[in-house]
Amino acid sequence: MNKEEWMEKGYVTEPIDKSLDLKKEINRLKEEKNAVILGHYYQSDDIQDVANFIGDSLALAQWASKTDADIIVMCGVHFMGETAKILCPDKKVLIPDLNAGCSLADSCQAEAFSKFVKEHPGYTVISYVNTSAAVKAVTDVVVTSTNAKQIVESFPADQRIIFGPDKNLGRYINKITGRNMLLWDGACHVHEKFSAKNIMALKEQYPSAAVLVHPECKEEVVQLADKIGSTAGLLKYAVSSEKNVFIVATESGILYEMRKKCPEKIFIPVPPEGEPFKCNECNFMRLNTLEKLYNTIKYEWPEVNVEKSIAEKAVKSIHRMLDISAKLGL
């Protein structure tokens, strides 16, 4: 083992015997170490296959908060690992690749956001879960795309609110709630790449298809949607809908679960702008691989840690989200 090389790269680089059945070995190690694998819908198919739980950011936070495992392996991006560690400070939290960041979280640096908050005294601060622990530490309540509307509406209509970092989600929530939240100027690089032009072109090919859109998309894309929702919300709609064909404008990893739950239905991913033959994937999410996951469980590294003083502040905003969500039945 060359730990220095691992630390430099951000993941375990130990060679793997090519004859190993990685899925079988990962499942064996999970049992041996009392580890649980939490996987986001945007992970690759093979990682979703070995995960104990698959879900969106809200579901992963809920599962992390109640697991009795000794080790949590977060197959997602870094802020998800931080959230799990904040909720479970006594557990070991691992992530297959420390480089798995988030463009949305990166668009909201803690120092700049803290300054922005201080410049607007008297505002309640609502932050999307796609943020660093340090941003959550200056936040009153965290939200996900699943519960953002309901949590915003839990505050008085005249409450002054800062919403960050996703301007597209914030604008959408403002529109459907009639609020006038002050929005941070951030966005997701994946959802920003969807265009109305590409969706309309697919609609011409599949006129009876329902258009499913994530609220992180630009307004021109959201306006074309038959259903706007989180990844979990879009999946639920696809399962219950009488429609048989769906045009999907979110990260293409969700299609794996959609096709598993609805094998008789057709799901068409919207390509990113300027790349008509490519699926729109999050390059950060896809840094996690089955090989890295195997080494992560085997060697129990990289480990996610959060500074205690930050975690003690950040946990309040996360618990507030979980408490409100529970009361609302989300």
N, C-alpha and C positions, 0 to 999 in steps of 0.2 A: 504494500500500500504506500502511495506517495501522497500524504496528507497535504503537503504544500501545493502540489499540483491540483488537488481537489479544491482547495480553498481559492486558488487563483482562478479556476474555471467556474466555480460555483456549483459543482455537482461531482459525484463520485465517478472517477474515470477508470476504476478497476476493470480489467478485461473480464468478459463473461464467456463461459464455455458455450459454444454455439450449439452443442447437442442438448442443452437444457431446455425443458419445456417451461418457459418463463411463467406462464399463467399458473401452472401447477405449483411451481416453486414459490411464487408470490403468495398463493393461497396457503401453502404450508407454513411459510414464515409468519403470515398473519396469525395463524392459530398458535404457533410456537411462542410468539412474542406478545400475544394479546393486543394486536394492533388492528385498527380499523382504517379502511381507506375511504375517504370522502372524495367524490369526483364531481366536477362541474359538468353540466351538459355540453360545454364547449371543448371537452377533452376528446382525444382520438378514440375510435371505436374500441380498440383493444384495452385501453385503460378503463373505459366504461364497463367493459366485461368483467374486470376483476374487482371493481369498487364494491364496497358493502352498501354504500348509499350514493345515488346520483341525484343531483338537484340543482336548483338555482342558489343564489347567494343567501337568501332567507332560509331555505331548507338546510343548507350546509351549516349555517350558524346555529339553527335549532338542534340539529343532530349533534354538533360538537358540544353543545351545552349540556347534553344529557347522556353522552356515551360513558360507559364504564370501562372502556379500553384504557390500557396504559400508554399506548402510543397512537397518535392521530397522524395519519399521512394525508396531507391535503394535496390532492391533484387538481390544482387550479392555478391561481396566481398568488403573488406574495401577500397582498393585503388579506386574502382569505386565510392564509396561514397565520397572519398576525391576529385576525379576529378569533380564530380557534384558540390561540395561545392566551389571548386576553381573557377569554371565557373559561379556559382550563389551565390556569397558571401552574398547577402541579403535575400536569401531563407533559410528555415529550411530544412536540409537534414537529413534523418533518415535511419537507417539500422536495420533490425530485430535482428541481433546478432553481437555485436562488435568483437566476436571471429572469425568471418568469414574473415580470412586472406588469404594469397596466398603464396604457397611455392616458386613460382618464385620471387615474390617481396621480400620474406624473404631471398632469396639467394643473394640479392644485397642490403646490408646495406649502408645507406647514407654516413656514415663516411668513410668506406672503398672505396666506389665508388668515392667519392670526392677526396680522396688521389690518386686514380688511374688516374683520370682526370688531376689532377695537375702534375702528373709524365709524362704526354704526352701533353705538350703545342703545340698549333697549330692544334689540332684535333677538328673536329666538333663532338659533342656528340649527338648521336641518341639513345633514350631510348624507349624500348617497354612500352606501357601504363601500363603493369603489374608491376608497381613500386610505391614506396611511393611518397608522395608529396615532401619529402626532396630530393629524387633522381631526380625528375622532375625539381627541383629548380636549379640543376647543369647541366641541359640538354638543348641543343639548340632546338631540335624538338622531339616531341613524335611521335611514330608510333603504329599502330595496325597490326595484321596479314593481314588485308584487304588492307592496303595502304603502307606497309613497302617497297615493291619493288619500287613503283612509287615515294615515297618520297626519297629513297636513290638515285634513278636515276635522281632526280631533282638537285642533286649536281654535280659539274664537276667530270669527271672520275678520275682525279688525286687528288681529295680531300681526305685528310686523315681523316678517320672516326673511332670513337669508337662506338661500338654497344653493348648495354646491355639491360637486363641481360641474355636473352635466347640464349645460344650458338647454339642450334639446328636451331632456326629461323635465326640467324645470318649467320650460315654456309650455309643454304639454299639460303638466299638472296645473299650472296657472289657468290654462284655457278651460279645463274640465271642472275646475273648482271655483272659478271666478275670482281667484286670488291675484295678488300683485306682488309676488315674492321677488326679492332682489336676487338676481341670478349671477353666480360666478361663471366666468367665460371659459368653460372646459368642455371637452367632447371626447368620445370614444373613436379611435382611428378606424375601427371596423365598421361601425354603424354610420360614420360620416361618408363612407365610400358608396353607400347605396344611393341610387338616383331614381327619380321619377321616370326618366327616359327608359331605363332598363326594365322597370316594372311594367310600364305601358307596352313595351315590346313583347314581354311575356304574356301579357293579357290578350294581345292580338292572337298569339298562338294558342292560348288556353282561355277562351272567353268565359267559360263557366267556372274557372278556378276562383277560390277565395284567397285574398291577399292577406297574409299574416305579417304584422310589422311590430318590431320592438320600439318602445317609446324613446330610445336613445337616438333614433333616426331623425334626419332633418324633417322639417315641417312639410315640405313638398312630398316627401315619401309617406309620412304619417297620413296625409290627406287621402291617399289612395287605398288605405287599409279597410278591409272588411272586419278585421279584428286587430286591436292594438293591445299588447300585453307583454308581460315578462316572459322569459323562456318557459317557465312552468305554466303560465297562463295560455300561451300559444299552444303548448302541448295539450292542455286540457280541452281547449276549443277544438283542436283537430280531432281528438278522440270522440267528442260528443257531436260534432257537426255531421249533418247529412251530406255535406259536400264530399266529393271523392278526389278532387284535385286541389292542391294548395301551392301558392307561390309564397315562398318564405324569405322574409327580409330580416334575418338576424344571423349570427355566426353559424356556419353550416354544421357544426358538431351536433346541434339539436336534432338534425334530420335522422340520426341513427336511432334515437329513442322514439321519434315519431314513426319511423318505418317499422320498428319492433312492435309498437303498440297498435299500429294500423297497417298491417302488411298488405291489405287490399286497396289502400289508398296511394295516391301519387303525390310526392312532395318535390317541388322544383326550387332549388336554391337561386336566389337572385345574385348574379355575379357583381363584383365590384366595378365601379365606373372605369371604363377604359380597358377592362380585361374580361371580354365576353365569354371566354371559355374556362374561367377559373372560379372556384368556389371562394367565398369571402370568409377567410379564416383569420383568427387572432394569432399572430406570430408568437406572442408571449405564451398563450395557452399551449401552443403546439411544441414549445420547448420541452415539455414533459413527454417522456417516451416510456415504453414498457421496460426498456433496458435500464434507464435511470431509476425508474420506480423499484425495480428489483434490487439494484445496488443500494438505494436509499433505505429500504427495509432491512437489508442484510447488514449494512454498516451503521445504520441509524444516524445518517448525516445526509444532507444539510439539515440542521436544526434551526427552527425559527424561534427567536427570543425577542421580547419587547421590554424596554427599560421600565422598571417598576413604577417610577413616578408617572410615566406616560400611561402605562396600563391601568393604573388606579383611577385616572381621570377618564380614559377612553371607555372603560367597562361600563360606566354609568350611562353613556349614550347608547351603548349596545343593549344593555339590560332594559332600558326604557323602550327601545324598539320591540324587543321580545315580549315585554309586558303588555304593551299596547296591542301588538299582533295577537297575543293570546286572548285578550279581552274581546277583540273584534272577530275572533275565530279564524284568523288567517294562518 
